C-alpha cells in the first residue's frame, strides 16, 4: 500500500509521526538527496554528511511541508539549503580545490581526459559564483527544466534562463582566456 501512496501524502503522514511513511520517503529519495548534494558540492564526503544530516532532520522539517509544491521540489530546496549551510560553515577555497582531485574517484573506469574535463568544469563553475553554480547544477546536472529550477530556487523562470545565458557567456570567456 505504501508504495502506491504519493510523496505528498507520505510527507503529511510522516509529519504526523508515521515512521513507516518516513521510511518509504527516505527509501524513495535518498539517492536524489545524495546525488544533488554531491553535484552541488563536488565533494563526496561533504555530500555524504549533508545526506545524513538531512535524513536525521527531515522528520522535523516535514512539519513545514504544506503540499503547495511537489514534494520533490520542496526536498530539492531542503537539500539546497543544507548545501548552502554546509558551504558557509566549512567550505574553504583551498579545501574545494583539493576536493576536485577526488573527481577521478567519481569517474571510475572513465578515461583520464574525461576526469580532467570534469575537473575543469567544476573549477570554472567555482569561478562563476554561487547563484550561477546552483542554477547550472539543477539544470545541467540534475536535468531539471527552467521552470522546475526556478521553483526550487524561488526565482522567476526568466531569471533561470538569464542565469544560464550568463553562465554560457562566462564559461566561453574563461575558456578563451585559457586557450
C-alpha positions in Angstrom: 0.0 0.0 0.0 2.8 2.5 0.9 4.4 2.1 -2.5 1.3 3.4 -4.2 0.9 6.4 -1.8 2.0 9.7 -3.3 5.0 11.5 -1.9 2.9 14.4 -0.8 0.6 12.0 1.2 3.5 10.2 2.7 5.0 13.6 3.8 1.9 14.5 5.6 1.7 11.1 7.2 5.4 11.3 8.2 4.9 14.8 9.6 2.2 13.3 11.8 4.6 10.8 13.2 4.1 7.8 10.9 7.6 6.1 10.9 6.7 3.8 8.1 5.8 6.7 5.8 9.0 8.4 6.8 11.0 5.3 5.9 9.3 5.0 2.5 10.1 8.6 1.7 13.7 8.1 2.6 13.9 4.9 0.5 12.4 6.7 -2.5 14.5 9.8 -2.3 17.8 9.1 -0.5 19.6 8.7 -3.9 18.3 12.0 -5.1 19.3 13.8 -1.9 22.9 12.3 -2.1 23.3 12.9 -5.9 22.1 16.5 -5.7 24.3 17.2 -2.7 27.3 15.6 -4.5 26.7 17.6 -7.7 26.2 20.8 -5.7 29.4 20.4 -3.6 31.6 18.4 -5.8 32.9 16.6 -2.7 31.7 13.1 -1.9 32.4 13.3 1.8 30.5 16.6 2.2 27.6 15.1 0.2 27.5 12.1 2.4 27.5 14.3 5.5 24.7 16.5 4.1 22.6 13.5 3.1 23.0 12.0 6.6 22.1 15.3 8.2 19.0 15.6 6.1 18.0 12.1 6.9 18.3 12.9 10.6 16.5 16.3 10.4 13.9 15.6 7.7 11.2 14.4 10.2 11.2 17.8 11.9 11.4 19.7 8.6 8.4 17.8 7.2 6.2 19.8 9.6 6.9 22.8 7.3 5.8 20.9 4.2 2.5 22.3 3.2 1.9 20.4 -0.1 1.8 23.6 -2.1 4.6 22.3 -4.3 5.5 18.8 -5.3 7.4 17.0 -2.5 10.5 16.6 -4.7 10.6 20.4 -5.3 10.4 21.0 -1.6 13.0 18.4 -1.0 15.4 20.0 -3.5 15.0 23.2 -1.5 15.8 21.4 1.7 19.0 19.9 0.1 20.0 23.2 -1.4 19.6 25.0 1.9 21.7 22.2 3.6 24.4 22.6 0.9 24.4 26.4 1.4 24.7 26.0 5.2 27.5 23.4 4.9 29.3 25.7 2.5 29.1 28.7 4.8 30.3 26.6 7.8 33.1 24.5 6.4 34.0 25.1 2.7 37.2 27.0 2.3 38.6 27.7 -1.2 41.7 25.6 -0.6 39.6 22.6 0.5 37.4 23.0 -2.5 40.3 22.9 -4.9 41.8 19.9 -3.3 38.4 18.2 -3.5 38.4 18.4 -7.2 41.2 15.9 -7.3 38.7 13.4 -5.9 36.7 13.7 -9.2 38.8 10.8 -10.5 37.2 8.6 -7.9 33.8 9.7 -9.1 34.6 8.7 -12.7 35.8 5.2 -12.0 36.5 3.5 -15.3 36.3 6.8 -17.2 39.3 7.9 -19.3 41.7 10.4 -17.8 40.7 13.0 -20.3 37.1 12.8 -19.1 38.1 13.3 -15.5 40.2 16.3 -16.5 37.3 17.8 -18.3 35.0 17.3 -15.3 37.6 18.9 -13.0 37.9 21.8 -15.5 34.1 22.3 -15.5 33.9 22.2 -11.7 36.8 24.7 -11.5 35.1 27.0 -13.9 31.8 26.7 -12.0 33.7 27.7 -8.9 34.7 30.9 -10.6 31.2 32.0 -11.8 29.6 32.5 -8.4 27.2 30.6 -6.2 23.9 31.6 -8.0 25.1 30.6 -11.4 26.7 27.4 -10.0 23.4 26.4 -8.2 21.4 27.1 -11.3 23.8 25.1 -13.5 23.8 22.1 -11.2 20.0 22.0 -11.2 19.6 22.5 -14.9 22.6 20.7 -16.4 23.5 18.0 -13.8 20.0 17.3 -12.4 18.3 17.7 -15.8 15.5 19.9 -14.5 13.8 22.3 -16.8 14.0 26.1 -16.2 10.5 26.1 -14.5 11.4 23.4 -12.0 14.8 25.0 -11.2 13.0 28.4 -10.8 10.6 26.9 -8.3 13.4 25.3 -6.3 15.5 28.4 -6.2 12.4 30.5 -5.5 13.1 32.8 -8.5 11.3 33.5 -11.8 11.8 31.2 -14.7 13.2 34.0 -16.8 15.9 34.5 -14.2 16.9 30.9 -14.6 17.1 31.5 -18.4 19.1 34.6 -17.9 21.5 32.9 -15.5 22.1 30.0 -18.0 22.8 32.6 -20.7 25.2 34.4 -18.3 26.8 31.1 -17.5 27.4 30.3 -21.1 29.0 33.7 -21.7 31.2 33.4 -18.6 32.3 29.9 -19.4 33.1 30.9 -23.0 35.1 33.8 -21.8 37.0 31.7 -19.3 37.7 29.0 -21.9 39.0 31.7 -24.3 41.3 33.0 -21.5 42.7 29.6 -21.0 43.3 29.0 -24.7 
